[in-house]
Amino acid sequence: MSQPEIHGMLFDLDGTLADTAPDLALALNRTLEHFGQPTLPFEAIRPVVSHGGMALIRRGFAMEPDEEGFEERRQYLLDQYLDNICAQTRLFPGMDQVVRQLCQKEIPWGIVTNKPAWLTNPLMAALPMPCTTEVIISGDTLPQRKPHPAPLLLAAQQLDLAPGHCLYVGDAERDIEAGRAAGMSTACALFGYLQEQDRPEDWQADFRLQRPEELLRLLPG
């Protein structure tokens, strides 16, 4: 397979660009303590972090969204997370080098996440970055969220790029599904928050990355 011509790069946020698991795990364990439940080890929380607050409450309390008390617990978790949104969160090792190269080469890049803007924006403002992104599409920017391709297509439009010249990098099946549906090249971040039952080899991503630095070979120039 010939290497696609990449003119721009888009990233999922949690589990791809940034390692947010420590702060989300802290928020879940504080929620468990508040509601009188035992805390969980970090290793039990990390794999579900990419799937948001609902998945974290499911994991911590073995509850479903239609059960009484679920939404109260989810909101408490999100409040705890917002209060500590960048206490331990950092770019994945090597990702700062990728972002720096994108900026130095003047290659457009952006974020497409299902995280709502009221969490995405303060996180991106607090996260130490080599340079700023040109576009951020959050989970509530549009009525559609990933795996729908609309958020990715909007990001490409805002970067003035053809979707076929964009690479979307994510750590969940919905990321690869959205990228493929948008007509973009896709890369699966194997260093992200994959669950035991995930089969990334079946997601049909164009690339599978063990480390962020592997993106450097895909950059033009």
N, C-alpha and C positions, 0 to 999 in steps of 0.2 A: 504494500500500500504506500502510495506517495504521500509525503508529508504535506498537510494542508498549509496554505498561505495564511498565516496569522497576522492580522493587522491590529487586533485589540484583544484584551483578556478580561473576562468577568469571573468573579469569585463568589461562591457561597461564603457566608460569614462564620457561623459556629461549626467547628470541626474541619474547616478548610483554610480560611485566612487566619483565624484566631483560635487559640486554645482557651475556650470559655468554660470548660468543664469544671475547673476548681471553684469558680465563683457560683456556678449553678448548683454544684454539689453542696456547697456551703448553704445556699438558700434552701435546698430541699431538706437538709438535715436540721436546719433551724425550724423549718415548718413541721417536720416530724416531732421535734422536741416540744414545740408549742402545742401540738395536738396530742401529746402524751404517748407518742410512738417511739420505738427504738430507732436510732440513727442507722444508716447504711454505710458500708465501706465505699470508698471512692470508686473502686473497681466495679462495683455493682451499679453505680450511677452513670459513669462515663459513657457507656455505649448508647444510652437513650437521649443524651443531651441534644443531639441534632434535631430531635423530634418535638422539642418545645415543652412548655409547662404542663400540658395535658399528659404527655408521656411520662414526665417526671412524677406527677401525682399518681398515675397508674402504678408506676414502679414502687413508689414509696408506701402507698396506702392500699394497694390492690383494690382500687375503686374504679368504677366506670363513670363517665361524665354525667349520666342520667341519675346517679345516686345522690341522695341528700348529703350535703356537706362537701361535695367535690369542688364546686365552684368557690366556696369559701376558702378551701385549702389552696386552690390554684391561685387565687388573688393574693393570699398571704405570701405564697412563694414568690410571686412576681414582685411584690412590694419589697421583700427581703433582697431579692436579686437587684432591683433598681438601687437600693441603698448601698450595695457593694459591687456595682456593675463592672468595675475594672480594678478590683483589689489585687487579684492574682492573674487576671487574663493577660496574655501576651500573644504576639504573633508566633506561629509555629516556627521552630528553629529552621532557619534557611529562608523563610518567607520574606524577611526584611530585605535580603539580598535580591530576591525576585522583584519585589516592589521597587527597590532602588534602581534596578536595571530598566524596568518599564519606564520610570520617570526620566532616567538619563537618556534613554533612546527615544523619548517622546512618543511612546506607544500608549494609546488610550486604554484606560482600565477602569473597572468599577465593581460595585458590590450588588448582588441580587440575592436577597435573603427573605425567608418567610417570617423573620423576626419583625414585630411591629415597630413602626418608626419611633414610638415613645421609649423603646429600649435600644433600637439600633443607633439612633442619633447620639445619645449620651455616651454609648460605648465607643463609637467611632471618634467622638470628640476627646475622649479620655485615653484612647489607645495610642501608645507611642508608635508613630509611623514615620518612615523615611521621607514621605511626601504625601500629599492629600489626593484622594480619589476624585475623579471628575463626575461620577454619577453614583448615587445610592438608591436602589429600588428596594423598598421594604415590603413586608407582607401585607400591609394595608395601603400601599400606594395605589393599587388597582383592585377592582372587585375579585380578580383572579389571583391565585397564588400557585407556586410550583406544586405539582408537576405541569400546570398549564404553561404554555410557552410565552404568554403575553408579557409577563414581567421582564423576561430576557429580551424580547423584541423591543420593548420600550427602552431598555438600557442601550441596546445597539443603536436605536434611533437617536437617542440623546448624545451618543458618542459619534454620531454621523458615520456609522459603519454598517456595511452590509452584513447580515447575520452569518453568511457563509465565510466571512473573514474573521469571525470571533471564535475564541475558545472559551468554553464555560467549564470551570473547575468546581467540583462538589464532592461531598463524601456520602451522599445518600442516593438511593435509586431514583427518587423523584427529581434530583438534580440532573442526572444523566438523561432521564426521560424528557424533562423540559428542554434541555439543550438540543437533543436530537429532534424534538418536535419543532424547535425554532430554526432548524437548519444549521446549527452551529457545530463545530467540532467540540468534543467533550473529553474531559480528563477526570478520572476517579481518584480522589485523594485517599489512598489506602492508609495514610497516617491519621485519618480522622476518626469519627465515632461510629465505626461499623459494629453492628450487633452480630452475635454468634451465628444467627440464621441467615445473615446477608450473604449473597453470592455475587460479588461484584464482577466476577468473570462472565456472568450471564447478562450483565446490563448493557453490553454492546458499546461501552465507551471506547473512544479512539485511542486513549492512553490510560494506563494505570500507573500511578505515581507512588513510589515508596517514600520519597522525600520531596519537599517543595523545590529543591534545587534542580530537579529534573525538568522543571518548566523552562529553565534557562536555555536549553537546547532547542526549544520550540520558538524562541523569539527571533524575529527577522534581524538581519544585519549581523 
